[in-house]
Each structure stands twice: as structure tokens, then as C-alpha cells.
């Protein structure tokens, strides 16, 4: 079951709740009992070390501002 993070506007406390996705936008009560809460935007961090290969220049492809032809 996904976990969602909320912040209480009354006391400033942040807390998490496990609930079904269908209930993610439903009102949440903070641990102190306040009901003025807002769901926080969660971010996902993915780490890796993959790199894209460098493009190989084509022979006689021109160059300049638009790939050749207009910049003599």
C-alpha cells in the first residue's frame, strides 16, 4: 500500500499515512488531531551511472548554425 506525506497547516507537523491510491486525496487528520492538512508532492529519486554515447560526426555533414548549407 502506498505511503503519502501530509503537512498540518495548524501545527506545521509533517506525517505519513499508508492508504489506497483511491483515498490519497481524501482529508487526513494529523497526529495532534488537527484536520487542516495538505498532501505534499512526493518525489522519486533514481540513481545510476549510465551515460549516453557521444554522437559520431558524419563526414562532409557541413556544420555551422544549421548543419551546413546556409552558413558559408
C-alpha positions in Angstrom: 0.0 0.0 0.0 1.5 3.4 -0.9 2.5 5.9 1.7 1.6 9.6 1.3 3.1 12.5 3.1 0.9 15.3 4.6 1.6 18.6 6.4 -0.7 20.1 9.1 -1.4 23.7 8.5 -2.3 24.3 12.1 0.8 22.9 13.9 3.3 22.5 10.9 3.8 18.8 11.6 4.5 16.5 8.7 3.4 12.9 8.8 2.9 9.9 6.5 -0.2 7.7 6.0 -0.5 4.4 4.3 -3.7 4.3 2.3 -5.0 3.1 -1.0 -4.4 5.2 -4.1 -8.1 5.9 -4.4 -8.0 7.6 -1.0 -4.8 9.6 -1.5 -6.7 12.9 -1.9 -9.1 12.2 1.0 -8.9 14.5 4.0 -6.3 13.4 6.6 -6.1 14.2 10.3 -2.7 15.0 11.8 -1.4 13.0 14.8 -2.3 16.1 17.0 -5.9 15.9 15.9 -6.0 18.9 13.5 -7.9 18.4 10.3 -6.4 21.3 8.3 -3.8 19.3 6.4 -2.4 19.3 2.8 -1.0 16.4 0.8 2.7 17.0 -0.1 4.1 16.4 -3.5 6.4 13.3 -3.3 9.4 12.9 -5.5 11.2 9.8 -6.5 14.9 9.7 -6.8 16.6 7.3 -9.2 20.4 6.9 -9.1 22.5 5.4 -11.8 25.7 5.8 -13.7 24.6 5.1 -17.2 25.9 7.6 -19.8 24.8 8.2 -23.4 27.3 7.5 -26.1 28.8 10.6 -27.8 27.4 11.1 -31.3 29.7 10.2 -34.2 30.2 13.1 -36.6 29.2 12.3 -40.2 31.8 13.0 -42.9 31.0 16.1 -45.0 27.9 16.8 -42.9 28.7 20.5 -43.0 28.5 22.4 -39.8 27.8 25.9 -38.7 24.5 27.1 -37.3 22.1 24.8 -39.1 24.0 21.7 -40.1 25.5 23.0 -43.3 24.4 24.8 -46.4 23.3 28.2 -45.1 26.4 29.4 -43.3 29.1 29.6 -46.0 
